[in-house]
Amino acid sequence: MSIWGKILGGAAGFAIGGPLGALLGAVAGHAVDELRGTDAPEDEEAPGPDQTKSIAFTVGVIVLGAKMAKADGVVHRVEIDAFRQVFHVPPEELKNVGRLYDVAKRDSAGFETYAKQLARMFQDRRPVLEDLLGGLFHIATADHVIHAAELEFLRAVAGIFGFTDEEFEQVRRIHGGVNAGAGDPLDDPYAVLGVAPSAGMDEIKATYRRLVRENHPDRVIAQGLPQEFIDIAQEKMAAINAAYEKIERASIPRTPA
């Protein structure tokens, strides 16, 4: 069974625990009530630790994505469509994922509750939290613009995750630069790598190599996450490579004609 088919399992909710697990449990219970008297689901096998974190990651993006859609006070159809554009959920799982999204956006608990749980779960895996924030950026920019309320929401989530303002701007430039162009501050390759323009090439190269190690798409594949997260990781890696190549080209002295 794919991860999309596991996210509403009662066993998954129990394994995750906390507010995310409680939300999953409530949605899974509703699904079981609908099936009662027809085809009751078989008992589930509890997911292992690695799979539990993968499910929590995916559910975290769904829940925080739903909360972000309410950031301006109203959930617009275009925001729901944006989620579906980014995450191509299998048709057979669309109803279940939609149910979780709907319950999350109606839930009275603030987004902070869920963001704090995710921050605790992945406190020793900061690149994972950065990927999660990147997934939210992709949802926010699916309509080719980031609204002020969405940017404020994303900045608050980043703060809970423990990112500094500089680190947030780095993530924003990698994942949220859909409006960036030549001369746009979002197009700054130094900011993408998180280094100062005055840094020497040795420092820039060392930073680049570290980012490649930390953010290689194989890391996401190893976690068993859906294809969408692998695509996001590949785009992130492409942005890092492009930024380094741009700096490297600019550092090569030109030969006089």
NORHU-V252710 format. One record per run of one state. SS is the DSSP state (a for helix, b for strand, c for the rest). FROM is the first residue (numbers start at 1). TO is the last residue. If there is no record, write none. Layout:
ss->{SS SS}
from->{FROM FROM}
to->{TO TO}
//
This chain:
ss->{c a c a c a c a c a c a c a c a c a c a c a c a c a c a c a c}
from->{1 3 7 10 17 18 36 49 70 77 87 91 107 111 122 126 141 148 162 165 176 185 188 189 194 201 216 217 223 227 252}
to->{2 6 9 16 17 35 48 69 76 86 90 106 110 121 125 140 147 161 164 175 184 187 188 193 200 215 216 222 226 251 257}
//
